[in-house]
Amino acid sequence: MTAPSSSAPDKMRVDKWLWQARFFKTRSLSAKVVTGGHMRVNGQKISKSSHSVANGDVLTFPQARKILVIKVLAVGDRRGPATEAQTLYEDLTPKEDPVPRGPGADGKGRPTKRDRRNLDLMRTSRLED
């Protein structure tokens, strides 16, 4: 990764930056997220993909089934490889605890008839108490 050159812009359109940082596969997908009203820049809701972002801005937006919180570290010159794109931002998304699996889902597959009978017995005994 080369350091940003002196000719690198200080600000960039938010949709273009999201595309260059490889959060979205196409620039039109990133523009849809912004124009759909699902983007916040420094806590302010934006709805125009022409909004400018600069170093130090914090972006909050949905991707897949997560809400990402990203701090812009640099404005890139091009859409390069993933390793280069990862130097453009810092991920501030809070880490979530993994969802615990249900009891009895120890990778054995479906419960057997014997397991279902035991479950039914436990349920009826709780109701009688």
N, C-alpha and C positions, 0 to 999 in steps of 0.2 A: 504494500500500500504506500503510495507516494503521498507526501504531505500536500494539502490543498495549495494550489499555486496562488500567486498574488492576484491573478486575474479571476479567481473564483468569486462568484457573487456572494454578497453578504446575506441576501434574502432570496427565497425561492417560493414558488406557488406550492401550497400544501399538497395538492394532488400529485404534482410532479415529484415532490420530495418523498411521499409515501411509496411511489412507484420505484424511485431510485433506491430507496432503502429496502426494497423487496418485500414490503408488507402485502402488496397486491400484485397480481400477475400482469395486469394491464393498467394503463393510466386511466382508462374510462371506468374501471371498477373502483379505483381509489376516488375518482370524482363523484361516483354514485354515493359512496359512503358520506362524503362531505356534503353534497347537495341534499342528501336525505335527512340532514339535520342530526347526524349521529357523531359529529366531531366536536371536540372542545380543544381550544388552544389557550393555555394558561387559565383554564377554568371558564372561559367565555365560549358559549355555544356559537359556532359559525355555520353558515349554510352556503357559502360561496367558495368554489374550488380555487378561485383566484386569490384567496387570502394568503398573505405572505407569512412564512415562518423563517426564523433566524436562529442562530446558536443560542442555546439556553431556554428555548421555548419548550413547554411541556404539553404533549398531545395526548388526548384520551379518546379512544375509539374502539369499536367492537371489531373483532376478527374471529371468524369461526364462532365458537361458543364462549369466548373469553372477552373481557374488557381489558385492553392493553393501555398502560400508562408509559409513555416514552418521552425521554428528554433528548432534544436535538443537540448533538455535539458538533456537527459539521454539516455544511451544505455541499453536496458532492458536485463533481463536474459531469459525471456520466453514470449510467446504470451498469456498474461493473459486477464482478463475481460476488458471491455471498459473503466471502471473508472481507471484502472491501466495504460492502454495504453495512456489515455489522459494526464498523468503526464510525458510522455516521450517527449512532444513537446509543443511549444507555437505557436499559429496560428497568423501569421503576415499578413494574407490576407486582403487587403483593403476592407472595407465594401462598398457594392454597393447599390445605391438607388433602391428601388423597381420600376419595370417598370410600368408606369402609364397605367391604362386601357383606352381604347378608349372612346371617348365621346359617350354617349348614351348606353354604355354597363353597365348599372347600375344593372345588374343581372336580367334584365327583359326577357332575351332570345332574340329570333329573333325579328327584327323590324316588326311591323304590316304594312299593306298596307298603312294605313294613315301616319305612320312615313316615309315610303319610298316616298310618294307623297310630304310630307313637305321637305324632303331632296332634291328631284328633283327641287322643287320650289326655294329653297335657292341656289342651284347650278346654275340654269338658270339666276336668278337675279344677281348673281355675274358676270356672263359672259356678261350680257348686259351693265353693268356699265362701 
